[in-house]
Amino acid sequence: MLTLLLGATGYIGQAFARELRRRGACFIPLTRNAVDYTCFEQLFDYIRKMKPEFVINAAGCVGKPNVDACELAREETLWGNTLLPQTVARVCLMTNTPWAHISTGNIYSGAKLVDSSGARIVRNLNTPEMRCLFELNPQLFRGFSEKDEPNFSFRNPPCNFYSGTKALAEEAVAKMGQNYIWRLATPFNETDRLPNLFSKLQRYSKIYDHVGSFSQLDDSVRACLDLRERHAPYGIYHVANPGAVTTRQIVTMMQCILKPDRIFEFWKDDEEFHREGARAPRANGILDVSKLLATGIRMRSVEEALEDSLERWQRAARPIQRRQPRLEPLPIVG
């Protein structure tokens, strides 16, 4: 089976390429230097000629070192995260080619709180009340399922521009042909490269503490490809490691395992972070991965995956430089 991989040079795209090679799969990591796949005519002609049995769109526009950069590059972000997926969807529909789109879980904020008064959605988990409750009774917090409408999007503001464009793309392509939409949470693994969560945390001079879901990148990529190989029904899947943790918990693990030669400082509260450290609001949500697990795919708990990746951490050749997030535009990945 020939697979066409778009965005193969990006952080997530490279992980797909590694796993496809490990499986001995026949695939083409298509680059824009070879074929400008952002152009409908060129992509259509290429797919009609090569006849791949599956297409993976891992291309898009992200922010370095974080989503604030997308606020300064709105045209590129809209083009890469919303218009490009529609191009891929149209081509795959017209050529009857099954395909997958890599999306994000950062189109949700908060979680479902289930307590004695019933179930309700709490959009902000960073209030003192919610943080205390999460630390004492994390089992009361349930994630958003694939059936839940995104609540951190242009239709449900406030949101950041990155999340808005990702949610808009899903809305446009969800019913176009045979496709998967794979939503990954904030990614991490043992390789020091942005947008790896560990890389970000070690570069920030101050850290934003929040509750959320996270995706061990290699676990998630394997799960995505397993869905395809098992002929799981097309549709949306949340692909994250089960469970939720706080950024402060992750930093504590980093201190115990990596023993960095620095003291991590945190923003005092949301008000200080959004006043001095952020250009745009952040999505801090918990994902329900029950649908993924119901297919028989196994995923390690987020705590186990975090600990394992830290144990295998590979430092970059150059020392990590601590700094405040630098707001800069980032072009299309891949």
N, C-alpha and C positions, 0 to 999 in steps of 0.2 A: 504494500500500500504506500503510495507516494503522498507525503505530506508537504505542504507548502507553509513555511514559517515566515511571517512578516514581523519585522522588528527584532531580528535575531541578535543585534549588537547591544541591545539594552540589557538592563539588569535582569529583568524577568525573561526576556527573550533568550538570553544566554543560558539560563537555567533550563528552558525547554530544549535548547539545542543539545546541552549536555545529556539530558535524560533520553532524548531520542537516539543519540549516539550510543548510549549505554544499552539501550534496548535493541540495537542493531537495526533501527528503523531506516527506511529509505525516505530521506527528506531533503528539501532544498531550503537553505537559510537565505531567502531572497533579500538582497540589499537594493537600496534605491539607486546605487551606482550602476547596477546591472539592469534593473527595470524600475522605472518610476511608478511604483504601485499606488501612489496617490492619484495618478491619472487614470480615469475610468477606462479609456480606450486601451492604454498599455496593459493594465492588469487584465482586462477582458481578453485581449489577444493572447496574453501569456498563459492564462489558465485554460483557454480553449485549445491552445497548442500542447501544453504539458499534461493536461487532464489529471491534475492531482485528485486524489480521493478525499482529501481533507485539507482545510486551510485553517491555520491558527493566526489570529491577529493579535500579536503582542506589542504592536507599535502604538505610540501615543506621545503625548506631551506631559511631562511631569516637571516639578520644580526642584531646582538644586539651590540650597540644600533642603528646601521644603516647599510646600504649596504656595507660600507667599510670592514666590517668583512668578507663578502663573498670573497673579494679579497685574504684573507689569508686562505680561506677554499674552494679552487676551486674544488677539487675533490668531497667534500660533496655537494657543491652547484650544480654542474653539475648532480650528481647522484640524488639529491632530486628534482630538478626543471625541469630536462629534461628527464632523464631516467625513473624515477618513473611514470610520466604521460603516457609515452609510454607503460609501463607495464600494467597500468590500462586500457588504450585504447585497447590494444590487448586482454585482458581478456574480457572486455565488448563487443568487436566485436565478439569474438568467442562464447560468451554466449548470444548474442543478447540482451544485457542489456543497456538501455539508461543511460547516465551518464553526469555529469557536472564537468568541471575543473575550479578551481578558479585561474585566472590569474591576471595580473596587467596592469593598464594603464600606468605604468612607462616604457613603450616601445616606448613612444612618447616624443619628446622634441619640445617645441615651440607651435605654433598655426598657423591658417590661418588668415592673415590680409586682410580684405576687405575694400578698400578705393577707392578714385576717380581714381586711376590708375589700378584698378582691384583687383583680388585675388592672393595672393602669400603666400607661406609658409615661416614663420620666425622661424628658429630653436632656436634662442637665444632670449628670451624675457627679458633678464636682462641687455641689453645695456641701457645706459641712455636715448637714443632716444625712445626705445620701452617701457621702464618703464614709461616715461613721457606720452607717447601716451596712454598707458593702463589706467593710473590714470585719464586722461582727457576724454577718449572715449573708455571705456571697450567694448562697443557694436560692435566695429570694429573687435574684435578678435573672431574668430570662432574655435571651437574645431575640433579635428580629428575624423572622423567617423570610423565605423567598416570596411569600404571598403578601408580605407587608409592603405598603407603598413607601418609597424612600421619603424620609422626613428631613433630609438635609440636601435640598435641591433648589433649583430655580422656582419650582412650583410650591415648595415648602421652605421659604427662607426663614432665618438667615442661613446662608451657606457660603463657602468660598467658591471661587470661580472654577477651580479644578473639579470639585465634586459636582458642581452644577452641570458642567459639560459632560461628565461621565454619566450622570443620570439621564441627561437629554439624549445621549447616544443610545442607551438601553431602550428608552421609550421609542426611538425611531426604528431600531433593528429587531426588536424582540420577536416580531411576527413575520419577519422576512425570511422565508425558506427554512431549511433544516439547520438549526443552530443551537449552540450552547452559549450561555453567558456565564463565565466563571468569575465570581467575585472573590478576590483575595483581600484579606485585611492587611494591615501594615506589615511589610515583609521583613524577614531577618534570616540570616544564616551565618556561616563562619567566615565569610569573605568580606574584607574591609573595602566596601564600595558603596557609595550613595546610590539608591536611597535605603540601604540597609539600616534598620533601626539602631543597631549597635554603633554603626559609623556616625549616625546623627548624634546620638547621645554623648559620644566621646568628643565631638567637635563643638558642641554648644557650651558657652560659658555659663549659661543658666538653663535649667531643664524644666519643661512644663509637665507637671504631674497630672495624670488623668487615668481613667479606667477604660479598658478597651479589649477588643479581640486582636490577635496577631497571627500571622501566617509564617510558619517555617517554610522558606521558599521551596526547598527541594521536596519536602513532604507534600506541599500543595501542588507542585508541578506533576509529581507522580500520581497524585489523586486525580488531577485533571485528565491526564492521559489514560488512566485506568477507567475513567468514566467512558471515554471513547471506545476503548478496547472491549469493555463489557457491554457495549451497545445500550448504555443507560438512556432513558428517554431524554429527548432534547428539552432544553429549557434552562432556567436559571439555577445555579448551585452556589451556595456559600462554601468557600474552600478555605477553612481556617482551622487551626488546632483548637480542640474543644477547651472551653474554659475562658476566663477573663482575669486579667491581672492589672495592677497599676504600674505606671512608669517607675514609681519609687521602688516597687518590688523588684523590677528588672534591674535598676541601678544597684540595689543591694546585692543581687546575684553577680553583677559585673564586678563589684568590689571584692566579693569573696573569691571569685574564680580568676579574674584577670589581674587583680591587685594593681590597678593603675596608680601612677604616681601623681595623683591629683585628688582634690576634694570636690565632690559634685555639689553644686549649689542649685536650689530650686527657686522658681518664682514664688513669691509669697502667697499669691492667690490668682484667680482668674482675672480680676480687675487689673492687677499689676502686669500680668502677662499680656493682656490685650491692649493695655495702654503703652507699654514700653517694648514688648518683645515680638508682637505679631501684627501683621498688616491685615490678616483675614481671620475669620472664625475657624475653629477646628472641629472636625467630626470626631466625637469620642463615643463610639457605639459598640454594642455587643452583638455578635452574630450567632444565630441558631444554626448549627451544622447538622441537625437531625436528618435532613433530607439526604445529605451526602453519606452519612453513616448508614442510612437505611439501605443503600445500594450494596452494602457489604465491604465498603472501603474502610480501612482502619487508619486512624490518625492518632498520633501521640497527643497526650495532654499538652497544653501550652507550657506548663511548668517544666515538663520533661524535655520538650523540644528546645526551650530556652537554655536550660542547663547544658544539654548536649552540644548545642552550637557554640556556647561560650567555651566549653572545654576544648573544642576544635578550632577556636578562633585563629585566624591567620592575619597577622598584622601586615599592613602595607609596608613597602620598602622605606617610605619616608615617614617620619614621625607625625603623629596626629597633631594638628594645630587647633587649639581651642579658640573659638571665636563666636561672635554673635552671628545668627543667620544672615548671609549676604543675599540681598534681594536682586536676583538677576534672571533674565529670561532664559529659557532652555528650549532649544529647537526640538523638532521631532526626533524621537529615539528610533534608531534603526534605519 
